[in-house]
Amino acid sequence: MSITVNGREIETTDEGFLVQPEDWNEDVAGAIAIEEGLTLTERHWDVIHYLREEFFNNNGNQPNNRVMAKAMAERWSGEKVSASTLFDLFPGTPSKQAGHIGGLPESKRKGGY
């Protein structure tokens, strides 16, 4: 499978995840988000960039929703962030959907919280 972004064909898995994470950029994220029915806001980008930082700077770590909520609370100036907040942003399981849009490999972790 593949997606086309800015005239460039990018290979994806059968589930739509990028085969090569280095093919990712914000235009690719935007195209994947459109396919997912999402319009990305600053908060979406905060979550996506957080997941990418964790993955690439922390030995492939893919945080679950609880860890993501805690990290976003810190990033958003101590605001109370719950799993519900993340599901409002990414209704298709936040850790998995945000990772998908962020160009990360599909998480093999069971559950999302």
C-alpha positions as CSV (number, residue, x, y, z in Angstrom):
1,M,0.0,0.0,0.0
2,S,1.0,3.6,-0.3
3,I,-0.1,7.2,0.1
4,T,0.8,10.1,-2.2
5,V,1.8,13.4,-0.6
6,N,3.0,16.3,-2.6
7,G,3.4,14.1,-5.7
8,R,5.6,11.6,-3.8
9,E,4.4,8.0,-3.2
10,I,5.2,6.8,0.3
11,E,5.0,3.1,1.1
12,T,2.8,2.0,4.0
13,T,1.9,-1.3,5.6
14,D,-1.5,-2.9,5.1
15,E,-2.6,-1.1,8.2
16,G,-1.5,2.3,6.8
17,F,1.6,2.8,8.9
18,L,4.7,4.1,7.2
19,V,7.2,1.4,6.2
20,Q,10.1,3.9,6.6
21,P,9.7,6.3,9.6
22,E,12.1,8.7,7.9
23,D,9.5,9.3,5.2
24,W,7.5,11.3,7.7
25,N,7.1,15.0,7.7
26,E,4.2,17.3,8.8
27,D,2.7,17.2,5.3
28,V,2.6,13.4,5.5
29,A,1.0,13.7,9.0
30,G,-1.6,16.0,7.6
31,A,-2.5,13.6,4.8
32,I,-2.8,10.7,7.2
33,A,-4.9,12.9,9.5
34,I,-7.3,13.7,6.7
35,E,-7.6,10.0,6.0
36,E,-8.5,9.5,9.7
37,G,-11.0,12.3,9.5
38,L,-9.1,14.7,11.7
39,T,-8.1,18.3,11.4
40,L,-4.8,18.8,13.4
41,T,-4.7,21.6,16.0
42,E,-1.8,22.8,18.1
43,R,-2.8,20.2,20.8
44,H,-2.7,17.4,18.2
45,W,0.8,18.5,17.2
46,D,1.9,18.6,20.8
47,V,0.9,14.9,21.3
48,I,2.3,13.8,17.9
49,H,5.7,15.6,18.6
50,Y,5.8,14.1,22.1
51,L,5.3,10.6,20.8
52,R,8.0,11.1,18.2
53,E,10.4,12.5,20.8
54,E,9.8,9.5,23.0
55,F,10.2,7.0,20.2
56,F,13.3,8.4,18.7
57,N,15.0,9.7,21.9
58,N,14.0,6.9,24.3
59,N,14.9,3.6,22.6
60,G,11.6,3.1,20.7
61,N,9.4,3.9,23.7
62,Q,5.7,4.2,22.8
63,P,3.8,5.6,25.8
64,N,0.3,4.4,26.7
65,N,-2.6,6.9,27.2
66,R,-2.0,7.3,30.9
67,V,1.6,8.3,30.4
68,M,0.6,10.6,27.5
69,A,-2.0,12.3,29.7
70,K,0.6,13.0,32.4
71,A,3.1,14.4,29.8
72,M,0.5,16.6,28.2
73,A,-0.6,18.0,31.6
74,E,3.0,19.1,32.1
75,R,3.3,20.5,28.6
76,W,0.0,22.3,28.9
77,S,1.0,24.2,32.0
78,G,-0.4,21.8,34.6
79,E,-3.9,21.6,33.1
80,K,-5.7,18.5,34.2
81,V,-5.5,16.1,31.2
82,S,-7.4,12.8,31.3
83,A,-7.8,9.9,28.9
84,S,-11.0,11.5,27.9
85,T,-9.1,14.7,26.8
86,L,-6.9,12.5,24.6
87,F,-9.8,10.6,23.2
88,D,-11.4,13.9,22.2
89,L,-8.3,14.7,20.1
90,F,-7.7,11.1,18.8
91,P,-10.9,9.1,19.0
92,G,-9.3,6.0,17.5
93,T,-7.3,5.1,20.6
94,P,-4.9,8.1,21.2
95,S,-1.6,6.3,21.6
96,K,-2.1,4.3,18.4
97,Q,-3.8,7.0,16.3
98,A,-1.4,9.7,17.2
99,G,1.5,7.4,16.6
100,H,0.1,6.5,13.2
101,I,-0.2,10.1,12.2
102,G,3.2,10.7,13.7
103,G,4.8,8.2,11.3
104,L,5.7,5.7,14.1
105,P,5.5,1.9,13.7
106,E,2.3,0.2,14.8
107,S,2.5,-0.4,18.6
108,K,2.3,-4.1,19.4
109,R,1.3,-3.2,23.0
110,K,-2.1,-4.6,24.1
111,G,-4.6,-2.1,25.4
112,G,-4.2,1.6,25.3
113,Y,-4.3,2.7,28.9
